[in-house]
Amino acid sequence: MLPYERHLLSDRQKNKKRFVQIDLSIYGEVWEDFMDVLLASAHQHEETIDLDDFIEELKSNELEQINHRLYFNLGAA
């Protein structure tokens, strides 16, 4: 088990705990997991897209970028 050490910082005006300070040399790996959970929960209500549709969209965007670069590098005919 990891040593349990934390530093809580409070909002002086409201006297409520608002921040936590951790030692990343001790909790670095745990911090990455914690951030993954925070990011996932922040995006949980976003619209999802089918993987195959996403791949097709990436391919389409890549082709558009290639065409854009060719157009501006070679000049308009």
N, C-alpha and C positions, 0 to 999 in steps of 0.2 A: 504494500500500500504506500502511496505517496505521502510524504510529510504534509501536514495540513497547516499552511501558513497563508494568511491573506491580510490585506490592508484595506479597510473600508474607508472611503472618503465621503463625508456628509455635506449636504447643502447647508451652509451656515444659517441662511435665512429661514429655512423650513425645518432644519434639524432632521433631515431624512437621509438615509443611506442612498447614495446615487451612483457611486463608482466603486470599482474594486481594482486594486493594483496587485498584480501577481508577478512572480519571478519566472521569467521564461526559461531560464537555465534549468529550473526545476520542473516547470509545467509546460514546456514548449510543445510536447506531443499532445498533451491533453488540450492545450489551447487550440491547436489545429482542429481537433474533433469538435470542440465547443463552437468554433467559428463556422464549421460546416453545418452544424445544427442550426445556428442562428441564420445563416444564409438560406438554408432550405425552408425554414419557417417563414422567413421574410417573403419568399416567392411562392408559398403554398397556394395562394388564391389566384395566381396568374394562369392565364389560358395555356393549356398544353397543346402540343403539336405531335402528330405521329412521326416516328423516327424516319420512315421512308419519305414523307413529305418534307421533313427538315433537310434530308440529304439532297433531295431534288432542288430545294430552294438554294442550298449552298452551291450546287453545280450551276444553277442558273445565274446566281450572283457572280460566280467566278467567271463565267462566260461574258457577262456584261462588263466586268472590270477589264478583261482581256481586250474586248472590243473597244472600250473607252481608251485604253492605253495605245492600242494600235491607231485609232483615229487621231489622237493628239500627237503621237510620235511621228506618224507618217504625213499628217496634215490631211485636211478634207480634200477629196478629189473634185 
